[in-house]
Amino acid sequence: MRRVGAEAYRFDRDLVEKAYAGWAPVYDVVFGPVTSAGRLAAVGAAERIGGRILEVGIGTGISLGEYSAHNRIVGIDLSEPMLRRARDRVRRRRLSNVEALALMDAECLAFENGYFDVVVAQYVISAVPQPEAALDEFARVLKPGGEIVLVNHLGAESGLLRLCETGIAPVVRHLGWRPEFQFARIAAWSQRAGFRLLERTRLKPFGHFTLMRYRRAH
């Protein structure tokens, strides 16, 4: 796996943290409707397994009210302004099944091995500096038989759209986005890590986002 230098990592991490701190006050209004289908699909997939669920990149907690009360939810995020809104949501809606909301880096999870039944990451894997490192952590904290549930935009593999996404990538990176991120990176990770793809579904209405479910192959 290719590693970036420590200096570049700090820069990228700070960039993402700054970007989402800026989005925090308007995230629900701007992105709530756009991410709704993916959010519901991810929660639905996690609910089929149930138990203790880790949501990475919990943001403002917009997903929290969608989980069943009998499941135990832990949310983490890199952005403290986002987490403040999530904590306020938990208080207002009295979501007693939310066990914890913590400031944490997806690439260095402070949980024991095999602690969660499901790990959910919505619109996250292309927004971390080292996606493979984050996926390794998701795998580490997952119980045997558990699932990793991802929802993300996947970059086009060829053609004009691929050229456009690659072209705008440097411009939108400061917004915390990586539009050119391809499924091939996740597929290569899953093969190396021994995870099997259970589902890959483009979500309605426009197929802009994709739901992916993974389980350890053996």
ZABA-94610 format. One record per atom (N, C-alpha, C, CB): x, y, z. Coordinates in pm, whole numbers, plus 50000, padded with zeros to 5 digits. Each point is the difference from the previous one (the first is absolute). Glycine has a CB too. Example, Ala and Ser with C-alpha at 12.3 -4.5 7.8 and 13.67 -1.06 7.14 Angstrom:
// ZABA-94610
513194943150780/499115011950000/500905012050000/498114988350125/501545022249803/500825011950006/499235010950073/501184993749785/
END
This chain:
// ZABA-94610
500844988050000/499165012050000/500885012550000/498174987550122/501485021849793/500775012449992/499675008950118/500054998449749/501015006550317/499835009150114/500485013949961/500294981050163/498995029049880/500475013649977/500895003950115/497935006049870/502925004050107/500885004650106/499255006450114/501755003249830/498894997550286/499355005350120/499575014549980/501374984650140/499465023349791/499665014149980/498765001249912/502425006450024/497544985549868/498835000449910/498764995350072/501484996149804/498674993650283/498854994950074/499425010750090/500964977149992/499905030150080/499515010650089/499265010749919/501914995650161/498645007849725/499355010149916/498624995249957/502265008049919/497654979750031/498734994849953/498994998750113/501214987949821/499235007550293/499114998550115/499465013550043/501274979650074/499615030149933/499575013550038/499045005849898/502185003450119/498074993849755/499135004949894/498594994550015/501985001749848/497924985250174/498694993750017/499295005350124/500864979449885/499895021650224/499425005050125/499475014249983/501574985350130/499205023149804/499595013949977/498785000649909/502385007550029/497614984249867/498895000149905/498694996750069/501564993549817/498444996150266/498744995850061/499605008650119/500504977049925/500465029550134/499635010150100/499225011349932/502054994450138/498355008949740/499295010349926/498614995649955/502195008449926/497674978750043/498704994949956/499014998150115/501184988849812/499315009950310/499154996150115/498725008250013/502074993050114/497975020349879/498765007750022/498924997949894/501405016750113/499014979249766/499034999049890/499894985949944/500505023649945/500184966950117/500084986649941/498634993749978/502224997250111/496935003249991/498704993349989/499155006149889/500104994850244/499955018349743/499195006849899/500544997449860/499415017650167/501914983449818/500624998849868/500064985549954/501335020550047/499084970650044/500274986249959/498954990050047/502385005950004/496774998050090/498994990750050/499174993549891/499925013750204/499444994349709/499194994049892/500834991949901/498435018950024/502784985849946/500844993349901/500454986350048/500775022349920/499504976650209/500534987650056/498924990950059/502115012250047/496654991849942/498924992650066/499914985449957/498785021450016/501244976049854/499874986249951/501154991350050/498805008649797/502414996750198/501154992550049/499954997650148/501315009549817/498235000650255/499894998950145/499034988850039/500525024650021/498324975449919/499004989850031/500454986149957/498225017449976/502464981949910/500514987049953/501064994550095/499525006949764/501375001850283/501064995650091/499434995450133/501575015949890/497504991850164/499374996350127/499234986849983/499825024450067/499464974149822/499264987849975/500924987849994/498315013349877/502844988250058/500964989049992/500564996650138/500595006949766/499715003350312/500524997850136/498954993450089/501505019849973/497264984150010/498924994450081/499794985149975/498915022449997/501434972949885/499844985749971/500954991650084/499295005749768/501805000250276/500934993150091/499675003650144/501805000149823/498135012850205/499645004950133/501114998150101/497644994949947/502055008350178/500984998950108/500655013350029/500404976449936/500925023150084/500755012550024/500545004849866/500634993150238/498995019149725/500315005549868/500905012250016/497814991649907/503305008550020/500875011649995/499715007649871/501794988450137/497875024449877/499885008449881/501185009649996/497484998250003/503355000149898/501195008249981/499625012249918/501534979850014/498875032050032/499585012249932/498555003150031/501654995749819/498025004050308/498615002050043/499515014049968/500354983350181/500585026149805/499635013749962/499065006450101/500294993649763/498635012050188/499025006750087/499034990250064/500215020149856/500014967050121/499104989950058/498714998349923/500975005250219/499034998849655/498774999949921/499424985949985/500835020049879/500024969750135/499534986249986/499464994150130/501664997249820/498675008850292/499784993450129/498554996250025/501935012550085/497154996149877/498594997250025/499434988949915/499795023450064/500974972149834/499514989549911/500244986150055/500415015249810/500494983450286/500324986850054/498924995550099/502455004749970/497334982250035/499044994450095/500505001950142/499264983249830/499805018550261/500355002750140/500744988550065/498025014650014/501824973349934/500634988550065/501464998349960/497784989050007/502675018349891/501414999549962/500795010550076/499374991549773/501905005650253/500865009250075/500955006849900/499864985750212/500125027549790/500715007749898/501165007750062/497885002049868/503264997150068/501175008150034/500355007949874/500874983350176/499325029849840/500355008449886/501325007050024/497595003249949/503224997849947/501255007550010/500095009849884/501134980750118/499655029849903/500235009749894/501295007550029/497525002449957/503075003049937/501235007850013/499715014550034/501104984749838/497655019550144/499645014150015/499235002450130/499945002349750/500635005450339/499325003350125/498745008349977/502214999350116/497795010549791/498755007349973/498874990849952/501365020049946/498964970149974/498994990349960/499494992250120/501094998249775/499824997250308/499624992050116/499135007850099/502104987149972/498165025950043/499165008050089/498554999649954/501955015050051/497834985549820/498644999349947/499414986050018/500585017949834/500244972050152/499524986450022/499584997950146/501494991949815/499325013150277/499674998650142/498715007550034/502444997750054/497395013949887/498775007650021/498804992449946/501305021449987/498884971949900/498914992149942/499634988450094/500775006149768/500214987550289/499744988950092/499225004850122/502104988849923/498285022850130/499295005550116/498575003749964/502175008650090/497664998449798/498665004649962/499054988549972/501045020549907/499484969250029/499144988949960/500024988450099/500415006749765/500384995050343/500074990050107/500294986249943/498415013550138/502684985749788/500404987549935/500864991850096/499925011049772/499404981450311/500684992750106/500844988349949/498165006750150/501664989349725/500794989049946/501375004449947/497874988849943/502395024350060/501315005049959/500944999150119/498965015649827/501994975250165/500904997450112/501075010850015/499594975749969/500925029249917/501095009750007/500135007349867/501204985950169/499255026649840/500395007949884/501385005550032/497585006049936/503414990549983/501375003150037/500775006349885/499944981150161/500975028049876/500935005849905/501104989749973/499515023850081/500594971849794/500934989149971/500344999849852/499064986750192/502145008649779/500494998649864/499624986149948/501925016150045/497464983349838/499594987149942/501184990849974/498065011549897/503134994150089/501174991949971/500694994950126/500285013049792/499194990650325/500604995650127/498894999250104/502265010649943/496954978750050/498844998550087/500404995250140/498604995049799/500875011450301/500344996850139/499034989650058/500965023150029/498864965849899/499124989350044/500764986849995/497965012649918/501594978050164/500614986850000/499684992549871/499844999550250/500954990549722/499744991349887/498644993350016/502474996249969/496795002649921/498744992650002/498955005850092/501314980349946/498585032850060/499105006450095/498605002549942/502005010650105/497914990349762/498735004049937/499454989149909/500755023850010/497914975749983/499324990949909/499955005649858/498644991650192/501305021549797/499945006749870/500825012850008/497704990349951/503015012849941/500665012949985/499405006849877/502174991750109/497285020149911/499375007749893/500845012449971/497704991650067/502545011049806/500715012349961/499305005849878/502214991450092/497085019549930/499275006549892/500775012349951/497814991850096/502515008349775/500665011549938/501315003450072/497755008849929/502944980950116/501205001850083/501254995149931/498584997750201/501354990549735/501234993349962/500825007849899/498864978750045/500525029949878/500745008349906/500425013350062/498754989349813/500905012850312/500305012850066/501054998650109/497695007349950/502914980950062/501094998150095/501324999849924/498494987250158/502605017249903/501275000649928/500474986449949/500595019550140/499234970049940/500464986749962/498834990050011/502375005550078/496844993149817/498814991550008/500294985650042/499035014349825/502074980150125/500324986150034/500304998450149/500894996749769/499755013450290/500274999550144/498705000350079/502205011449962/496834996849994/498715000450067/499274986649985/499865024749958/500154969549923/499364987149979/500644989150085/499425007049767/501894993550249/500684990550088/499485001250143/502045001149855/497745011150189/499475002250135/498574995150011/501515019750026/497684982549871/498634994950003/500024984850016/499215019249854/501674974250070/500114985550007/500474995450137/500504999549755/500415007750304/500554996250130/498965000050110/502175009249928/496975001050073/499035001350110/498714992249974/500965022450048/498974970549840/498794992849963/500024985850056/499825013849792/499044981950262/499874986350051/499964990149884/498775008550202/501594978949823/499824989649898/498534999349956/501944987050097/497845012649774/498644999649948/499355013649984/499814978150105/500895032449938/499455013549987/500195005549860/500465003850240/499005008149737/500075005949867/500535014350006/498104985649928/502625018149967/500375013849973/499045005249894/502464996150059/496875015049972/499025005949909/500515013749957/498084987450110/502125014249761/500515012549945/498985006049905/502364991850023/497515021449982/499265007449897/500925011149953/497704994650102/502465006449767/500935010049950/499755002949852/501684992550169/498765019349790/500125002649856/501254992949952/498825022650017/501074970549870/501134993349939/500315006649867/499424978250114/501835025449867/500405006749878/499844991349878/501575013450133/498174992949755/499884992849873/501334993349967/498245016349919/501684972350014/501204992449969/500625004049867/499064981350131/500185025449784/500545004149870/499115010849940/501004976949964/499405028049921/499175009349925/500095014450045/498514981249962/500565026849985/499995014350027/499775003250146/499195003649770/499904988850294/499725002550141/501254997850085/497624993149965/503154996650003/501264997550071/500945012049986/499744975249960/500375030049920/500865011749977/499525012150078/500544991249773/498145010850231/499445011450073/500264998650150/498235002549825/501544985650229/500214997850144/501465001850038/498064984250003/502825010949913/501425001650026/500405014749991/500434976949911/498975030149994/500335014149981/499575008950114/499824996049761/499005001350295/499505008750107/500514995950138/497975004149863/502684984350146/500454995050130/500845010050078/499954977449903/501085028950037/500795009550077/499205012150047/501974992649870/496985011050055/499205011850034/499114997350120/500055007049760/499354981150245/499024997150106/500614993050121/498284998449824/503024998650171/500624992950111/499885007850131/501574989449839/498495023950152/499915008050121/498604999650062/501775014949908/497254979950018/498654998250053/499844986650072/499135014549815/501934977550183/499954986950064/499524989049908/499605011550212/500464990749656/499494990249904/501124994349915/497825012149994/501984975549961/500934993449909/499184993449890/501724996050186/497825011749715/499034994949902/500574989149910/498935022150004/502394976949985/500614990449909/500224986350064/501095019049886/498514979450241/500254987550074/499264988449933/500305013050215/500424976249753/499414988949926/499774987650085/501125009049799/497904983150157/499694987350066/501214990650002/497615002649929/503254998649973/501164991149990/500855000150126/500005003749754/500075007750313/500805000650123/499374991750110/500785022749938/497914977750074/499324992050102/500094985249963/498425019150051/501434977849822/500094986149954/501384994250028/498295004849822/502765003050153/501364995350027/500214997950149/500825012249797/498644997050284/500114998250145/499294987350045/500135024950029/498664972849923/499224988450045/500704987049965/497905013349972/502744986249913/500734987949962/501194997850092/499285003249762/501455007450267/501154998850090/499584996450141/501205016649861/497714989650186/499574998250140/499154987550022/500075024650023/499534968949869/499204987850014/498545002750028/502024988950082/497435021549855/498585003350015/499284997449869/500535017350176/498244978049834/499194996649884/498925010649980/500444975450036/499385028949841/498955009649967/498664992849995/501635014249869/497454989950218/498674994050006/499005007349911/500504992450231/499705020649755/499045008149926/500695012649948/498094991150139/501585012549739/500425012749944/498835005449921/502464993149988/496845016850067/498755004949942/500075015049980/498744981450109/501025022949767/499895014449974/498635004650048/501584998649800/498415012450272/498795004350068/499195010049917/501164996250216/497545002649795/499105009349935/500055013550071/498514981049926/501125030250007/499355000349869/500965000549881/498145011250113/503124992949908/500885002549886/501194990649993/499305023650012/500854967650085/501124990850000/501335006750030/498764986449840/501185025450220/501235007450027/500804993850114/498885020849918/500434972750175/500644993650114/499784984949993/499685020850140/501234971949923/499984985449996/500074994350141/501085000449774/498084989750253/500054992550125/500864987649979/497705008450069/503244989350024/500854988149995/500014993250136/501445010549822/498434976450177/500034992150124/501114989649989/497525003650038/503284995450070/501124990650002/499954991550126/501395016049866/499034971550119/500154990850113/501304992349981/497474997850031/503164998750080/501244992549991/499764986749928/500835010950213/500064985949694/499774988349915/500124986950076/500865013149811/499984986350292/500194987550075/499895002750148/501494990849819/
END
